[in-house]
Amino acid sequence: MKNLTLEQFSKDTASDAPVPGGGSIAAVCGSLSAALTAMVANLTIGKKKYVEVEQEMQEVLEKAEKIRVDMLDLIEKDCDAFNLVMDAFKLPKETDEEKQQRTASIQEGLKSAAIVPYEIAEKAYSIMALAEEVVKKGNSNAVTDGLVSAMTARTAVLSALLNVKINLDSIKDEEFVSEMRQKVQQVEEKAIKSEAHILSLSPF
């Protein structure tokens, strides 16, 4: 999936195929957000004007680049998690034993389909601290790219969490659902607050 051209990925998303869907798009947003932060860091490193923050920018670059690559892998992982659910629904349900096995497989699939987008959300949120660093200390000519990185990271977080929520509605494990809902709310609130703070640093 990650090796598709942008044109083909967009076309596949627009088709009637269930994947790539919202979770994968959230991961794409996360990867692009990390890429923008990395770009600002790259535009800062090696400039005399920013020599005092060069080491910090190098660290930001390394972290952002890792997240960028991880997010691309999560596109595929999200598709795989969704396919687990679809495969479980196709299992036979003629006997009571088959019905029980099918139900158990669907429930396990739904948990995976909730856990993966939550992982995307957490990783996307981790970009925001890096985006803040490049907005505050990076090359001022690229400050808008840092701001867009923060906005795109927030979109990635909230988009991924929507995919968590819709799967939680079908999961019967109340303890799992309660724990996940609490985590979702915390990450959601932090992402919204972080974006607002970073945007408040804008010179425009």
N, C-alpha and C positions, 0 to 999 in steps of 0.2 A: 504493500500500500504506500509506504513512504517513498518508494522509488518511482512512483508514477509521475508523469509530467503534471504541472499545475493544471493544464487544460484537461487532461484525462481525469484527474482527481475531482475537478469541479464537475465534469460531465457525469462521473459515477455518482457523485453526491446528489446531482439533480435527477438521477434516474429513479425508477420505482424500486430499486434494490434497497433493503433495509440498512445496509452499511456501504460506505461510511455514513454515520449519522451525527447527532448532536454531540456525543461524547468525543468522537474523533475530531470534529471541528473544534471543540474546546482544546484538544491537544495541539491542533494546528495553531490556534491562537496563542497558546502557551509557548510553542516553539518560536513563533514570530516575535513574541514579546521578548524572549530571551535573546533572540538575534539582534533586535534593536538595541538592547542594553549593551550587548557585546560590541556592536558597531560604535556606540558612543565611547566606550572604553578604548577601542582601537584608534579612534580619532583623537584621543587624549594622549595616549602613550607615545612618547618620542617627541612631544612638543615642549619646547623650552619653557613656555609660559606655565606649563602644568607639571614641571619636574618634581615638585614637592608631593604630588599625589600619584606619581607614576606607579609606585609599588602597590598602592591601593587599587588603582585601575587595573593593574595586571591581575590581581586577585579576583576582582569583579569579573574580568574577562574570562578567566579560567572557570569560575563558577557558572557564569551565564552560558558559556559554551557547552558545559556538561549538561545543563538543563535543556538546552536547545536540542541536543542529540537524544536525551532521554525522552523528551516529549514526542519526538518522531517515532520512537519505539512504542510509545503508549497509544499512538494512533492504531497500530496493528493490534495491540493488546486489548483495546476497547472493542474492536471489531470481533476478536476471538471470543471475548466474554459474552457479547450479544449472541453470537452464533451458538454458544453453549446452551443458551435458553431456547433458541429456535430448534436445536437438535433434540432437546429434552421434550418439547411439545410434540415431536414426531414419533416418540416412543410408543410401542403398542400398549393398549389399555383394555384388552379383552378379559383378562382374569383379574382377580383382586390383587394378586401378587404383582402383576404388571402395572396395575393402577397405582399401587403403593410406591413401586420403584420409579414410575414416571413422575409422580408428585414429588418424591424426594429429589430426583434429578432436576426438576424445574426449580425447586427451592434453592438448591445449591447453585444452579446457574444464575438465578436472580441475585444471590449474594455476591457472586463474582461480578455481575453486571452493575452492582452498586459500589463494590470495593474499588474497581478500576477507575471509574470517574472521580471517586473521592481522592484517589492517589494523584490523578491529574490536577484536581483542585488544590491539593496541598503543595504540589510542586510548582504550580502556577503562582500560588501565593508567595512562595519563596523568592520569586523573581522581583517582587515589589520592593524589597529592601535593597536589592542591587540597583533597581531603577532609581530609587531615591538617591543612592550614592552618585550615580552619573549625572542626575539632575542638579545636585548640589555642588559637585566637585569636578565634573567632567567638562569637556570642551563646550564652551557656551554657545558656539555656533551650531551645536547639535542638541541643544537642550530640548527642543520640541520632539526629537526622536526619543529622548528619555521619557518625556511626558506621555507620548503615544505608547511606549512600552508599558508604562504603569496602567494606562487605560485598557490596553489589550490584555494585560495580565488579569485585571479585574473581570473582564469579559470571560476570559478562560475559566476563572474560578467559578463565577456564577453560572456559567453555561454547564460546566461539569457537575456542579451541585444539583442542577435541575434534573440531570440524568440519574443522580443518586436518589433523589426524592421520588421520582416516578417508579423506580424499582422497589423502593422501600414499601410502597403502598401494597405490593403484592406478596411481601415476605411475611410468613406466619410466626417466625421466631421473634417474639416480643422483646426479648432482652437485646438481641442484635439490632432490631429496629430502633429501640430507645437510645441505645449507645450511639448509633450512627446519626440519628437525628440531632443529638446534642453536639456531636462533632461538626456536623454540617452547619448548624447555626453559628457555632464559634468561628469557623473559617469564613463564612459568609460575612459576618459582622466585621471581622478583622480586615477583610479585603476591601470592603466599602470604606471603612475608616482610613485605611492606608492610601487608597486612591485619592480620597478627598485631601489628605495631608500633602501628598506629593503634588497634586494640582495646585495647591495653595502656594507652592514654591515657584510657580510659573511667573516669569517676568512679563507675561502678556495679559 
